[in-house]
Amino acid sequence: MSHSADVDIDFGKRTDVLKLLKHIPAKRKDGVKHNSGVYVQPIPIDPLTGYANLDYHEADERGYFKLDFLNVGIYTHIKDPAHYEQLLSTEPPWHRLKEAAFVEKIDQLSNYVDEVSALLPDTIPRLAMFIAAIRPAKRHLLGKTWEEMAKTIWEKPEGKTGYYFKHAHSISYAKLVALHMNIVNESKLS
């Protein structure tokens, strides 16, 4: 019985939350600790490592539910709920994506200065397509026009062609990137 649910929860400081929660770190097939996965229900534990005794794929098959607690440092720059709402309601400074120094500060975009400046995303849907296109399975779409990219960007790749983002995941990341653009734009770092 496989659940195959992918639940990601973002935190400004993941370690602060984990200190408050009884949890068991997940492990990968190679036995290494999963970067973000934890179990909050009882699961067999490896007494030597303290990690789950089953890799997260096998644990999923047996009905255990892994949560990914993601460390998203962007949230540490938000002063309070009003500041967050203000950042979300502000149109991102799309024109600044032409500036390499600005792009280099933006999460998800910093390693793709040339690609960002070539495509210049100017909406959340286009930013989501860009974020999907920089994943291995869709990288072949970089350099295409927005119209060409839109034709296949959300199709599941056939076979094992690499990591890719689904539409909902890309939209979520695009909104986070837009939030970060606004944070950097209003800060003295910009």
N, C-alpha and C positions, 0 to 999 in steps of 0.2 A: 504494500500500500504506500504509494509515493504521494506526498503532499506537493512537492515542487513549488512551494510558495517562496517568494523572495520578499521578505520584509526588511526594509532598510529604515533605520531611525537615525536621524542626524542630531549630533550634539556639538556644542561649542567646545566642550572639554569632556570627551568620552570617559577618561579615567575618573573624573569626579563622580559620574553617574555609576560607574561600575563599583566604586567603593561602597555605595549605598545598597547594592543589589547582590543577593546571593546568586552566583552564576558559575558556569563551567565553560571554559574556553573550548571552542570547536577546533578540530584539526583537519588538515587536508589529507589527501590520499598518501602523500609522501611522509606523513607523520609530523609535519611542521605545523605549528600553531597557525590557525586561520587569522588573517589580519584583523577582522572585525567581528567574526561570528561567535556567538555565545548561546548557551542553553540556560534557560531559567527554570526548567523542570528537571527532575532527577533523570540522569543518564549515566550509564556505566563510565567510571573514571579510571584512567590509566594512573596507577599509584606512583609511577616514576615521574611523570610530567605534570600531573594534575589536570590534564586536558581530557576531553571526551575520549573514551576508549575506541570509539568508532569514528571513521572519517565522516565528514558531513554528508556525503552521498549515501553511504551505508546507513547512517543515522536517519536520514530522510526516508529511506526505504522501510525502516523499522518503525516509523511513525513519530520520531522525535522532531521537534520544531526549532530550527535555528533562527535566531534574530541577528541581523547585522547592525551593530552599534557603530556608526560612522563618526569619525572625528572631523568635523567641519569647522575649522578655525575662523572662517568668515563670520560666524555668529558671535564671536567674542568682540567684534567691533560694533555691535548693536547696543546702544545705550539703554534702551527701555522699549516697552511695547509701542509707544507713540513714534519713536524713531524708526522702528521696524515698519510700521504702517506707512510712514512718510517715504521710506526707501522703496517700499513695494509700489506705492502709487506714483512714483516719479518715473518718467520715461528715461530709459538708460541713455547715456551720451553716445549713441551709435557712431557719430562723427569721429569720436576719439579712437575708434578701432583702426584708423589710419596711422596712429602714433605708436610706433614700436615700443617706446618707453612705457606707455599706458598698458598696452596689451601684455607686456612682460610681467605685469603685476596682477593679472587677472587669472584666477583659478580656471583650469580647464583649457585656457587659451594660450598661456604663457610660452609653451613650447611650439606654437604654431603661428608665429608672427607673420611670416610670409603668406601662409595660407589664408589667415584672417584678412590681411590687407588685400589679397587678390579677390576674395569673395565679398567682403564687407557686409556681414549680416546686419540687417536693419529692423528686424522684428523678432519676437520670441520664436515663432515657427521656423524662421530661417536660421536662427541661432541653434535651435534644436536639431535641425538638419546638419548643420556644421558639426555639432558635438557628436552626432551619430556617425558622420563621415570620417572623423579622425580615429575611429575604432578600427582594428585590423580588418574585420570582415567587410567594411564599407569604404576603406581608404581609397579604393580604385575610383571612387566618385569625386575625389578632390580634383579640382581643375575643370569640372563640368559647370554648366550654368545652373542656376537655381531650378529652372524648369526641367532640365535633364536629370538633376539629382532627385527631384521630387517624384519622378516616375518609379524609382526602385528603392529609395532609401529605407522605407518601412517594411519591405519584404524580408521575410526570414531567409537567410542565406541557405542554399542547398548544401548538404554535406557538412563536413567539418572545416569551415573556411576561416574560423577565428571568432574572436569576441566581437559582439555587436550590441547596440542599444535598441530596445524597442521604443516605440513612439512615446509612450507615457514616461518612461525613464528619461528620455532626451528632453522632453518638455520640462520635467522637474529640474534637471540640471541646467537647462537654459534659464529658468527663472532664478536659480541660485546664482548663475553667472551674471545675470542682469542686476541682481541685488549687489553682487560684488563690484560691478562696474560703478554703481551709484555710490557705494562706500568709498572706493578709491577716488572717484571724481570729487567727492565732498571733502576728502581728507587733505592734509598737507603733503601727503605722499605723491599726489598726482602732479 
